[in-house]
Amino acid sequence: MTVRFTLLTILALALTLAAGCAVNRSATADGAPLARQVTESDHCGLTAPGLVYVSNARDLDKLASLPSGNLALNKLRAIDFEQEHLVLVGLGQKPTGGYGLTLQSANIVDDVLELVVRARQPAADAMVTQALTTPCAVIAISPNDWEEMRVSGDGIGTYTRQR
């Protein structure tokens, strides 16, 4: 009986230690946030829902060629790509104005950078612009300490990207 109790105690301690080793962080090692929303736009030019990962200035220049894109790239050119990368999260083409995305939270859990965004849509009786829009949020993220990125939230589904 004593051997059984000892084995169960050791097993419980081992499981507790293993669970405590899981990485769960909301800031970088030097205290900076893992993610911050840089801007948003009603006309990003991303006609399908999803995400675009930008890790260098050359990739950023490609965004200028998006059809009907109206993203203010000058603000994004100020990003130091050694310190941060960019993620554009798009809702795809929408029939009117009033749609948008906002970053809610960012955490790293077991090598997965989890970004949670909130999608907005106009109320049924709201007065909105009668124009096709392609809303998106531009989020600066830490390029370190994760192997997979997962973007999710109500109204957008889940998008993943391997590093």
N, C-alpha and C positions, 0 to 999 in steps of 0.2 A: 504494500500500500504506500509506503514511504517513497519507494522508487518511482511509482506512478505519479505521485504528487510532485516530486522533484522534476520529472520529465515534463509534466504539464506546465510547471512554473517556468522552466527554461524555454519551452516553446512559446509561452505567452510573452516572455521578455524579448525573445528573438523577433516575434511578429511586431511588437511595439517598436523596437529599434528599426526594423525594416520600413515600417510606415513612417517613422520620423525622418528617414533619409530622403523622402520624396522632396523634390525641389518645387517650391511654390513661392514666387517672388512677384512684387509689383513695382520694383525699382531696380536700376542697375547697381553694380557694386559701389559706384561713387555717389549714389543717391538720386540720380536723375530719373525721371519717369521713363518707363519702358516705351510709352507711346504718347504722342500729343497730336491733337488735330491742328494742322497748319492752316487749312482753308476748306471751303466747300464751294461748289458751283452748281448752278442750274443747267449749265451747258458744257459738260466735260467732253462730250463727243463719244462716250462709251455707250453704244446703242444696245448692247446686251448686258444683263446683270453679271457682275463678277468683280474680279480684282486684277490690278496691274501692279507688278512689283518693279520698282525703280531703284537700282543700286549704284548708278553712276550718272554723270552729266550727259553722256552719250545717249543713254536710255531716256533721259529727260527731254533731250532734243527731239526724239521720235514722237513725243506727245504733241508737238506743234503740228504734226501732219494729220491728226485725228480729224475726221470729217465733222463739220459743225461744232468743233470744240472751241470753247471760249474761256479756257483755263488761264489764269494769270501766271505765266511761267516765271516772270521776273522774281516774284516772291519765293518760288521754289528753287531758283538758281542760287539763292543764298544758303542753301543747305550744305553742310560739310558732310560729304558722303563717306568720309572716314569715320564719322561719329554717328550718323543717322542714315537710314534708307527711307524711301517713301513707298507708301501703299495707297493706291487709288481704289476706293471701293465704290462701285457704281450700281445704281438701281436699274440701269437700262433705260430705254426710251419710255417716256410717260406722256400722256395726252394733254396735260396742262401744267401750269406752274403749281407751286405749293408742296412739292415733294422735296425731301432732303434726308441727309444722314448726319448723325452726331455720334462721336466716339463716347461710349459710356465707361468702359474699363479696359484695362490691359493687365494680364498676368502671365507669368511663365509657370507652367505646371509640367514637370517631367519632360523638359526639353521642347515643350509645345508653347509657342507664344499665342495666347488666346486674346483676341480683340473682340469686344462686344460693342456693337453699334445699335443705335436706335433709329429706325426708319420713321420719317414723318410723311403724312399724306394729308391733303386738304380735307376739311369737313365737307360733308355732302352739300351743305348750303353755302359754302364759302365762295366768295368772288375771287377768281383766279385768272391768270393770263391764259388766253386761248392760243397756246402755241405748244408745239412738241418740245419737250425738254429731255435732257440726259443728266440728271442730278448725280453728284458724287461727293464724297468727302476725301480729302487728301490728308493722310496721317503719316507723321514722321515716327519711325520706330528704331529701337536699338537693333543693330545688326548682329549683336553678340548673344551667346548663351542659349540659343534655340536651334532646333533642327527642322521643325515644322511650324507653320503658322496656320491658325484657324480663325476665320472671321465669321461671326454669327450674330444673330439678333432677330427680334420679332420682325417679320415682314421681309426678310432678305434671304432666308435659308442659311446654309453653311458653305463656306468656300475654304479650301485648304491649299497650301503650297509648301512643297519641300524646299529647304534652303538650296 
